[in-house]
Amino acid sequence: MFIEIGGLTGLQDSSGSELTLTLDFRRPFPAIVRPSREQFRLNATPAINLFNAEAQPIEVDRAKTEYRVLPAEITHSIHAVKRAYGHVQGRADRVEFRPFELYSEAMVDRRDLSTRFRVRVASPVVGSNLLHYFSFADPETVPNAEVLSLRLSCSNGKIAELLAPGEIDQPGPNTPAHLSFANLNAPTPEAPPPIADILLWRLVANLARNFGSMADVSGLRTALAAHDFQALHDATAKRRLELLTEGLREFRKSDGDAMLHGQPIRIRRLTLTAEESKIGGEAELFLFGSVLDAFLSSYSNINNLHQLRVVGTETRVTYDWASRFGAADVL
């Protein structure tokens, strides 16, 4: 859990060297919770194990339709192919290839297709790293390039999972001088995206849901299961997902009236009832509600106002989020 404290800009010109913040809680902590100084950290921020890297050069062979993409470092795990360049022997200039999915009006011209590429992802026969294959969008009009250089987005794969808390402490080329840091938690295990047909169709079906079907406990359970890729490969994550879905008891919705800028407006109020112990406690319940509030907003139309409330069945704790409009465009 983290909090962001605002309103401190007025202290920039202060000559003091210390600052005391007093936090008042509306109700006492549970008996088993004993907050201490070691549980608070300043300047903590999430970090993602993704970085730019180079692929092994690819020699263009007119007899091939696609090429296996391999990172220059064998320990790297490929996340995406970002850019591709073609080099012609004896010439200083190079040809830049762009992803086929980046649509432009120039694509109606076949000459533009000659500088487009596709990437196919396949499941590995051995190991867990996905296989990436590079191909030209229009093989018949490939420019006269002899060698391809690919810019990748990579992670450290399974190696990062071996690091314990506090072991990520070495500066990189872009790290500010005199800055020390360390990881508070162990890195999250890497989860490959779903590429099997049945998983893709399940994900597409859930992306096509509307707000009405989401405001239902069965629909919410299905959507959570479809988006938790980690549970497909990690037994611990799978058990955590099972407890989460079991802990969701009821999801009620009701329509009412509200005032916005002095004007009456219709609002949909959503109340989720859940068991705190199966979700991980009150803190995890609040975190889940915060994510769910943003998640539901992506399924609600931009002109629809809704408000979320989460109630714990065991301690009767209640969390209310501010009413908000949806973010889904109406097509």
N, C-alpha and C positions, 0 to 999 in steps of 0.2 A: 504494500500500500504506500502511496505517496500523496503529499499535499503540496500545493503551490501557494505561497503566501505573497499577496500583492500589497500595494499601498506603501511600499518602502522607498519609493523614488525620492521622497522628500528628505531622506536621511543621507543622501549622497554628499551633501556639504557639511555633514556633522563631523566634529573633531573627535568624537568618542571612539574608543577601541572595542567596546563591548555592547551587546544588545541583548535584552531580555524579553522573551515572548512568553506571555501567560495564556495558556489554553484552558478554557472552561468547557467541561463535558456535561451534557445534559443529564446523564445518568452514570452511575459508577461502573467500573470495569467488573467483569466476572471474577469470582473468587480465585480462579486459577491463573489469572493474568496479573503479572507484576511488572509494569513498565520500568525500564532502567535506561541509563544513558547509552548503553551499548546498543539499544534497539533503535536509536535515532541516528540518521546519517544526513549530512548536508551535501548538497550538490550531487545527489544520486540521479542517474539518468539511465534509461534503457540503452542497450548496445546490441547491434545486429552484426552477426558474423558474415558480412558480405563485402567483397572488395574486387577491384578491377585486376584482371590477370590476362596473360597472353596464352594463346593456344599453340600447340605445336604447328609449325608451318605445313601447309598442304600443297602438294604438287598437283597441278591441274592435269587431269588425264581425260581426254575427250571421249574415251571409251566408258568412263564411269558416269553414273547418274547421281551419285551421292557419295559423301566422304565422311568417315568417322571423325568426330571432333574430340581431341584429347588435350587436356591442359598441359602446359609446359612443366608444371610441377605435379608429380604423380600423386601427391597427397591432397591435391585440391579436388573439390567436388563442384562440377559445373552447375550453375543456377540458370544462366541464360547466355545466349550469344548476342552481344550488343552491336558490334560493328564488324565489317569485313572489308579488307582492302586487297586488291590485286596488283601484283608487281610484274612488270615486263622487263626481261633481261636486257641490259644495255640502255635503259631509259630511266630518267630520274622521276618522271611523273608516275602516278598510281591511279587506279580506278577504285572508287568507293562503291561498295554494294550496300543496299539498304534492305531492311526486312520487307518482305512482300506484304505483310499485314498493315504496314503504314500506308494507307491509301492516299493517293493524290490524283488530281485530274490528269496529270501527265501519263498515268498508267494506260490510258487509251492508246497511247503510242507504243508500238512494240519495241521501239528503241529504249524506252524506259524500263521495260521488262527485262532487258538484258543486264541491268544492274540491280536486279532484285534477287533476294535469296530466301529460301525457306529452311526451317530447322524442324526435323522430325525427332520426337522423343520416344524411346522404346524401353521396355522393362529389361533388366539385365538377366542373363542366364545364370551368372555367378556373382555373388556380392549384392550390395544394396544401391550402388550408384547407378542412376539412370544413364542410358546411352543416348548420345546426341549425334545426329547426322545432318550434315550441311549439303544443300543442293541448290542449283540455280533455278530461278523461276521459269526461265525459258532457255533450255539447254541449246537450242538451235542458234541463239544469238549471243552466246557467251563472248565477252570481250577477249582480246588476245592477251590474257594474263597467264603467266606460267606458275606463279607461286601466290598462295593466299595467306594473308595474315589476319587472324581473328582476335578481336577483343572480347573477353569473357567477363561475366560476373560470377564469382566463385565464392565458396566457403571452404573452411578447413575440414568439412565432413566429419567423419567419426573421430578424428584426432581431437577435436575441440571438446568432445564429451569426456575425455580423460582428465581434463583440467579440474582441479578442486577449487573451492572458493579461495580467493586471494592470490591465485597463481597467474592471473592475467595482469601483469604489471610492467611489461616492457614497452617503452615508447616506440611509436612508428615515425615515419618521415614527416607526417603532418601534426605530430603532437607538440603543443606549445612547450617551450623550454621551462624547466623548473616545475613541471606539473607531475605530481605523483598520483597514481590511481591503482585500483584493484577491483576485481569482481566480487560482489557480495554473495552471489549464488553460483552454483555450477552451471555451465552452459546447457541450454535445453537441447535434448537430442534432435537431430535433423530428421524431418519427415518429408519424404518425396511427395509430389503432388499426385492426385489420382489420375492415372492414364488408362486404366482398364475401362472397357466400354460401359459396363454396368455401373461403375462408380461415376463416370462422367454423366451418364443419363440421370442418375440420381441427383447429382449436383445441379445439372441444368433444370431438372424438374423443380428443385427447391428455389432456384434463382427466379423461376417464373411464378412463384407464389405471390399472392396479393396480401394486402394488410389484413383483410378479413380472415383469411385462412391462417395467418400467423398468430392472431389473437385467440389461440386455442391451445390447450396444453398438449394435445396429441400432435398438432402441427408444429408446435415449438420443439417438442422432443425430436421429431423427425428432422427439422432444420438444424438443430444442434449436432445431431449425429452425422449429417451430411457434410458439415463444415469442419468437423474435428478430424483432420487428416492424421494427426499423431496417434489417435486411437486405433488406426488401421495397422500400425506397425509396433506399437509399444503396449505391452500387457498392463503396465501401471496406468498409462493414459486411458486405456480401454476400461479399466475398472473405475477410474475417476469419472469417466463419462457415464458409466452405468449408474453410479451413485448420484450423479447430478440429475439425470433424467428421472430416476426413482424419487428424488427429493422434490420434484416439481409436482405439487398436489393439485392446484387449481389455478385457472387463468380466466378471470371474469372480465367482461367488458360491458360498459354502460354508456349511453349517450346523454349529454346534458348541455347546459348553457353556461357560458363564461363571458366575462367582459374583457375586451382587448382594446386599449386606447379609447376607452369610453364607448365602444360599440359592442353590442351583443354578438356572440359567435357560438356556433355549435362546437362541442368538444367531446372527444371519446376518452373515457377514463378506463384505464386498464389496471387490474389488481391481480398480482401474482402471489400465490401462497405457496411457501416452500419450507422444507425441513432444514434448519441451519446445519445440523450435525452431518447430514449427507452431502451438503455442499462444501463444508469445510469451516463452519463457524460464521459468526456475524460479519466479520471483516470480508470473508469471501462472498457472503451473500450481498453485501453492499457493492463489491467489485463486480459481481455478476450482474447486478441490477444496472450499474452504470454502463456496462457493455451492451446489455440488452436494450437499454433506452436508445442508444445510438443505432443499434441493429434494427430495431423496429422503425426508426425514423427513415431508414433507407428503403423500407417497404411501403411507407405511407406517402400519399401524394402531397405535393408542395402546398396545397390549399387546405389540407386537413390538419386540425389541431388535436393533439393527444397528450395525455399525461399518464405517467407510470407510477404505480405504488407497489412496493414489495413488502410482504408481511411474513415474518417468521412464525411458524406454528408452535415452536418450543418455548421461546422467550417472549413471544408477542411483540418483538421489535418491528417497527414500521419505518420504512424509508420512502420518502416522496421525492420525485424529481420534478423539476420545473416543466410546465407545459411547453411543447415545441411543435413546430410545423414539420411535416414530412419533407424528405429530400428527393423523392422519386418523381421524375418528370412525367407528365401526362402525354402519351404519344397519340 
